[in-house]
Structure formats: structure tokens, C-alpha cells
């Protein structure tokens, strides 16, 4: 169901780990997300500790929210009789959470909190890293930037914001092509391959963009989906240049404050006082991910009077020409259902037709597998049906 590129929904590798505040201030190195000691290779114990402690491990920027976030009215569903079938087995919520190392499970239906459960010792107030769920937040920020007049059109060539792309393989590639992961430029995202582009991409921005611009073009822009984490950096630079604001500040202004999110979220940076990674690693608590879903859903319901340009949620969750399962940084699951997804089992699934949001925070034993994702989606579907049926 999902492209192989979902296996690597995190940003480009860099080097260095922060062990203390002193290290942050004295050493201008950037986070190691893919090396032997990086996030992709954390042990189960390191996952549980690290996923909720990104701000203690890496340079981050706080995203301003509310000291008293918006309430989620509790009308909890009785799950004692809930079961679902998988591979001939009859399983419960507890079975799923244990087998898939679930730290948080949240279901909101018609604005009411129907399910809220925690595992792995995770606590309600603590943040949990989102990985590429963050990309969908960036998608919403583009909708805000267009409404605010910072970006005139998604058909604008990216070279208008990043001049190095005026010539070379990215010449003529538009913002829309980047948001749909359809630049037409070749890219190898295999972390296990020492010759891959993701491994060899220079960490310094200018050098990295030059490297990308020398790769061969293999398709016309907009016609072929090819998951490319390097291009996420382009999307973030364009947004920051257009708005004149950090991504964290713009997210606070356009999503976190109007959406009633709490004040404990943060966004991973490429170094001390650096730039946010547009493709990864907002950390927020479970309820705030639910509020993100509610904010997206509310703007879909008020397409001409919301935080984003008219019909933005409809536009950004429409099938791309290059791949019907992807919009503008949203995965499309069919029947009005779309999702923000990140490796190791992070989900915000929005069922617009049923006014339903399901959030999962997880520490899967591997970044991605078709089996893990299929199991998660089967569980989400069964639980969604059970909640909507009013048990």
C-alpha cells in the first residue's frame, strides 16, 4: 500500500550528539539522526527515553502555545468489549499496544475525547517526537503563507527563493513539485547504501543544494513520485525566506495558538540557534497531536474562512499526478481519510467524513515495514468503526 520511501521519513543525516546544555553552547555540531549512534539505531530503552527528551539531547526551538490549552471534552468509549481480528487472532487494545510498543493512543470523535491510553511509561504531559508527521504541519504552514500573501503561487519556481536552482537539474521545478515529492530528479534514499544520495548529501546547506542540483533528471517535474528528504530542506528554506520568520514562530502564530495547543512543544534544529528541519521532529504531547488533527479538520470544514488559503485542506489532500497516495506532504488513505505519518509508528489519521481523529505515538522495533504499517492501519480502522458505532 505504501511506497518504499515511507521507510525513511526522516531528514538527512548529520553528525554529533548533545549530552548537556554546556555541550550545546560550546560545540556547534548538528544532530546525528542516522549514524551508528543516531535515532535510527537506538535500542528500545533509548527510544523510550529519547523520543520524549529531544530537547535534552539536541538543539531545539520552543513553539509557543497556551499555558492552558483548549479542553477536549471527555466522553470515553468503553473498550472492554472491543476486539479486532488480525492473522486469525482476536486481539484487544492492550494486545495492540503491547505488540506494537505504543506510547500513546488517542481517538477524538465529533470533538469529544473518546480514547486516551498510554504505554511504555509515557506520561500525558510529556512530548513525543513526531518524525515525518512534521511534514504535514509544514503543508499547513504553506496554506497559511499563501493566505498571508507571502507566497503568490505554488507554481512559482523554487529558484525564485533559492537562486542556485535557476540552472541545473532543478531548473523549472516548482514549489508544488517539491510538496508532492515529484521533482523528477533522481534520488537514492537508502540509508544502508554507502553510495546513496542521502548518505553522501553534504550537511552544509549551500553545498547540499549544489550536490542535489547536479543529480540527473529522470522524469518531467510533477509526473513521478520519488520520496526525497533532501527536498524537504528546500521546502523549509522557501517557507522561512517567504515569511521572514522561523518555522517555529510561524507554526505558533498560525497553528499552535489558534488551535489551542499547549506550551510544551519544540522543533528540532540543525544546530544551536539554527534552522528547523522541515521534514522532521516536532515534539508534542499526545493531546496536542489530537489538537493538530482537530485544527486541520476545522479548516477543512471552513475552507473559505479558516487559517489557510481557500480550500487548502482539500487541495493539499488531493491525489498527486505522480502518485495517487500522496498530496502536499499528506499520505492519502482513500474515502476522505488522510494521514500524517512518521517512522517508528507515529500517526495522525484524519477521517474527514466521520469527524474522527486517531493518534498513535510508538517506538516500533524498526523504522518501517509493510507488516507493521498494515497492522497499525487495521487496528486504527477497527477501533474507528467501534467508536463511531457508539459502543
Secondary structure, DSSP 8 states (H G I E B T S, - for coil): ---GGGGG-S---------SHHHHHH------SSSTTSGGG--HHHHHHHTT-HHHHS-EEEE--BSS-----B-----TT--EEETTEEE-HHHHHHHTTEEEEEEEETTEEEEEEE-TT--TTS-EE-TTHHHHHHHHHHHHHHHTTS---TTSBGGGTSGGGGSSTTTT-BHHHHHTT---B-----TT-TTSHHHHS-SSHHHHHHHHHTS-B-S-TTS-----HHHHHHHHHHHHHHHTS-HHHHHIIIIITTTT-BS-EEEEBSSTT--B-TTS-EEE-HHHHHHHHHHHHHHHHTTTSSSSSTTHHHHHTS--SS-TTB-SS-EEEETTEEEEEETTTEEEEEEGGGTEEEEEEE--SSS--HHHHHHHHHHHHHHHHHHHTT-
